[in-house]
Amino acid sequence: MHRPVSRAFFVLFIPIFWAWSSCADKQQEVIRSFYHWQTTLDLSTEEIQELSSLGVHDLYVKYFDVIWDEEAAQPRPVAKLQTVQVPDELSIHPVIFLTNETLEHLDMDGVNDLAWRMCKLMDQIHTGLSKDPPAIIQIDCDWTAGTRDKYFQLLKQMQTYKRFEETIWSATIRLHQYAYPQQTGVPPVDRGLLMFYNMGNIEDPDAAHSIYDPSTAEAYLKQTDHYPIPLDAGIALFSWGLYFHHRELQQIFYPLYADELLKESLFTTVDDTHFAATGEGYFRGRFVQPGDTIRIESMSPELGLKSAEQLSPYLHDHPLSVILYHTDPVILQHYTHEELDSVFSAFE
Amino acid sequence: MKNWTRSFPLLSSLLILFPAQTGNSCGWFYDDDEISYRPYNQYIIDLPEWAWFYYSAHALDFGDFTDTPFDYNLYSQKEENIRFWSDYYQGKYAEAFISEMVYADPSDLKQLWDDGISKKKSQKWSNPLAQRWQKGEGLNELKYLLFAHEVVPYVQELDWWSNETQDLETMHILQEQAVDLEAQENDPGIRQRYAFQAIRLAHYAGNFDDCLLLFEQLAKNTASVNDLYWWCLSLKAGAHLRKGEFASAAYYNALVFEHSRAKRQYALRDFYIDSDATWQQALSMCRNEQEQKTLWLMAGYKQPNAAPMCMEALLQLDPAAPELELLITREAEQIQREYLPERDFGLQTDAPWLPPATSDRIARLQQILQAGIASGKTDHVAFWQCASAFLYFLSGDEASCDAALAIASKQAGNDERMQWQITALQTLNTLRSVDHMDASVEKKILPGLKQLVKAPDMFGYDAYRLAMYKLFLLNIEDPVRAEICMNQAKYTDPQAIYLDYPVDEMIAFFRDKNLSPMDQFLHDVYSNQLPDLLDMKATVQMHYQQWEAAKATLQEIIDGGGQVMELYADPKEIHYYDCHDCDHMAFEGHYDKMDLCNDILSLEKKVEQTTGEEKAEACHLLGNIYYNISHFGNSWMATSYYLNTTFFDYYSWNGDEHIWPIADDDPNSVFDNTKALFYYDQAAELTRDREFAAYNVFLAAKCEQNMMYISGAPDNVETTLDYRTRFDLLRSDYKDTEVYLDAIDVCKYFAYYVQNY
């Protein structure tokens, strides 16, 4: 006897089908975040509201840098986070920047000792901000083949620090490290933060844009099918001026926008991004001479979005943190709310 | 949005871009200040108090690396403080006594206080200051010292790796105590010291407004009391800096720089001009010409790009200003670094020697020098003329260079250092136009060269090296003269290239009794002399196993009164395990290259002429010798000069790692062990002594292992087994021997082989 299609089919299958198809269209989960790179953390009410309205609840705050002190012949923390007002609305994740030069000077014993010191100082700073240990810790270091083993040992050692046992560890990954993991190694951490900026040769006076160049970026991205650890995205929003004297890079003026130089009588415009000194004098603490040049490199809203759209298809490890660099008001005043929102949305 | 300038964003990950000039890092390379040849000597200007400032900031941090010693005490804070106290006591007490008391342990000072109050002596002091206090005299001084010691922990740098901050509350209490004590004190000198402590505490607590106010109230009018005033002013300058008041900070730092040697470095460090407006404001604060001069000096020092402008301004103010001469010295040094070649790598045989350099920078400095000279008001005429001559030399203007040097020489008189500089520049200038060598050219330049080779310091020596490099280029077709000139220019090591060295030509040159004056000079300065050259020849012959010929050459050394080079061990000795240092330390006899030649020749003869055990023994000994004179043995220095393979052309570099060469069957290669292997095999075959045979098989296995290393074959099981035939033989035929058991014990490779294959 022909049995009619079970009513149960319609009761069960259709809703299931509907639910499945809805899942297929559901946005990828993106954790919207910002870097905070200044030594004081004291966001205004407006800034906190703006971050909140963008759906940003995570702030990656640089706690300190570690450099090599030549005179003392030892690593030294500098730019320690000072005044801190922790907004209730934000989760604070410590970041430490470590110079590659520091690692070059250390042997393995020194590396292990440094790991402990970094954790201890980070712990002291964080204890002033929160009673809970940090959920995420990020280490920023542009390691090389020569320092790889030491850096990876440092990371491993840091992860044994008792109070950070439950913490998720993250390390920044530059594009060249992303493209050639066999050569450069993969840091022993839970997640990587792909720094999708500073991809060009900053010292080249003829380079167009060392912060972001789509073709350079594409060449790196295509080298790797899948990076061995989950990756988050770092997108730059800043603008700087590269000061050249006799075609040698002498200083980076940061932040610097073209409109400031347009008002500066010491400089004349060569083109949209290049300015030349017409006389002698001081500019932001630097004495410039005729013929010196400044090249402005800006991550405009258009470029910021473009970089996000270019990177997004390559990152699949959701939930994905997208961290914008950074909360400097001078930078953020060049972006509207919608423009910032669109950068995040490019990953969703 | 907030004013971002409120906080100083410091350099961060994006901004730390330049690799540091790591002169003190793991590997060795030249310091910033010595990276290029420097024939122009900064020290020809005699400003000992500013000697530190001739060079880069690196010299400030790490001190003098040249031959001329700095007087570090000139800049010592401790020394300056003692001088302040000595001035306070009007020279009544020796500085050693003052130092002992000022830096005494606080517990001793406390005891002296108690003694002074009770007029009792708890212990005997030979220090007259201590005795004075024990008598109850000058107790206000002691009271101050006790207070100062109490302050010290609060003004010291805390542990970098701690987030601890200073106890600001206690610091504020101490600050107020200092103010009260200052008000209660009658003695102006001690009052000033309390004022210093109060200002210091406010500064270190970050209360910069308080710091400035306290200076105004307590220290402003104390310049005549004691030079400690300048330390107070240094704190004031620092407070202005941290408040972002750069003009005031710069101005006051300039005053501190001028008056306090100990604070000079800090004043320079903190000197910062952010804009033209700040600069004009700082200049407007100057009360007299001297203050202006110091300000111009510091601006020109801190920003080398600003130096020409600052020198021009100083020239207008006072052509005789030592500040101007210091900037000239530094600018000439900067130009020198920019245009002269880098050490070792900068002298290229395919480039012209020091091509004339022209630039706005050189032209501008020359204009300043000419203007100064023309004014007739400069104090050190020789210095100005010499600096000008140096720039003319760089520019290739030989005639102007000569003219300036002539005046400089006349003015320099008995100033040896200046005369040296003049000689160096004269010699180099003469060489510039020389394009070929002949007797007249040699006669012209030889006197200068003879002076320069006796250089008293590295600057003179750099001039000599540059001169010799020019001579190398002029003699490039002549292997002997080219070799000697290059050796002097770049401190080459002839032994490093002994296999490609023109040894016969060099020996002939060194045997020539009729050398020209120039050739005699070259003969005398060369790093190797005849015995060394004969040794090199013999080593080459030994390298190619020409033992008879080597013997004859070594005999020439002996006949000439020289000594044949000793080896560190007897290469006839061998062990299971190679330990060169062990062999060298254990060796007590004498064994030299001649002994080696004799041994090889006699043993080879024995091999030819004997049989049985005697032949086996001879083969074994020859195996030992050929093993030990290879790269792998304890007498490697018999046939080469360096164990470090970077001196050989035997390997290649693929960008990542050194690759051992593929074995090319070269029996003369220092890595070759085939001959040793042959003799060990012979010895094993010939002997009836099974232990001895087993031992030779093991030694042959060592040769096989070395052959595997240099084979360039992939490191895998198959390759390894190809080179384990003697291991296999040892196991299959000699398992019952003691040697077999010893080999397992001593050699992990054999033990592994036995266990796994």
Boltz contact constraints between the chains, C-beta under 6 A:
constraints:
  - contact:
      token1: [A, 37]
      token2: [B, 12]
      max_distance: 6.0
  - contact:
      token1: [A, 38]
      token2: [B, 7]
      max_distance: 6.0
  - contact:
      token1: [A, 38]
      token2: [B, 9]
      max_distance: 6.0
  - contact:
      token1: [A, 40]
      token2: [B, 7]
      max_distance: 6.0
  - contact:
      token1: [A, 70]
      token2: [B, 24]
      max_distance: 6.0
  - contact:
      token1: [A, 71]
      token2: [B, 61]
      max_distance: 6.0
  - contact:
      token1: [A, 76]
      token2: [B, 160]
      max_distance: 6.0
  - contact:
      token1: [A, 77]
      token2: [B, 160]
      max_distance: 6.0
  - contact:
      token1: [A, 79]
      token2: [B, 10]
      max_distance: 6.0
  - contact:
      token1: [A, 97]
      token2: [B, 13]
      max_distance: 6.0
  - contact:
      token1: [A, 99]
      token2: [B, 16]
      max_distance: 6.0
  - contact:
      token1: [A, 101]
      token2: [B, 20]
      max_distance: 6.0
  - contact:
      token1: [A, 105]
      token2: [B, 25]
      max_distance: 6.0
  - contact:
      token1: [A, 117]
      token2: [B, 161]
      max_distance: 6.0
  - contact:
      token1: [A, 121]
      token2: [B, 161]
      max_distance: 6.0
  - contact:
      token1: [A, 124]
      token2: [B, 163]
      max_distance: 6.0
  - contact:
      token1: [A, 125]
      token2: [B, 163]
      max_distance: 6.0
  - contact:
      token1: [A, 140]
      token2: [B, 13]
      max_distance: 6.0
  - contact:
      token1: [A, 252]
      token2: [B, 15]
      max_distance: 6.0
  - contact:
      token1: [A, 280]
      token2: [B, 309]
      max_distance: 6.0
  - contact:
      token1: [A, 281]
      token2: [B, 276]
      max_distance: 6.0
  - contact:
      token1: [A, 282]
      token2: [B, 273]
      max_distance: 6.0
  - contact:
      token1: [A, 282]
      token2: [B, 275]
      max_distance: 6.0
  - contact:
      token1: [A, 282]
      token2: [B, 276]
      max_distance: 6.0
  - contact:
      token1: [A, 285]
      token2: [B, 274]
      max_distance: 6.0
  - contact:
      token1: [A, 287]
      token2: [B, 303]
      max_distance: 6.0
  - contact:
      token1: [A, 287]
      token2: [B, 305]
      max_distance: 6.0
  - contact:
      token1: [A, 287]
      token2: [B, 306]
      max_distance: 6.0
  - contact:
      token1: [A, 289]
      token2: [B, 305]
      max_distance: 6.0
  - contact:
      token1: [A, 329]
      token2: [B, 1]
      max_distance: 6.0
  - contact:
      token1: [A, 329]
      token2: [B, 2]
      max_distance: 6.0
  - contact:
      token1: [A, 329]
      token2: [B, 4]
      max_distance: 6.0
  - contact:
      token1: [A, 330]
      token2: [B, 4]
      max_distance: 6.0
  - contact:
      token1: [A, 333]
      token2: [B, 1]
      max_distance: 6.0
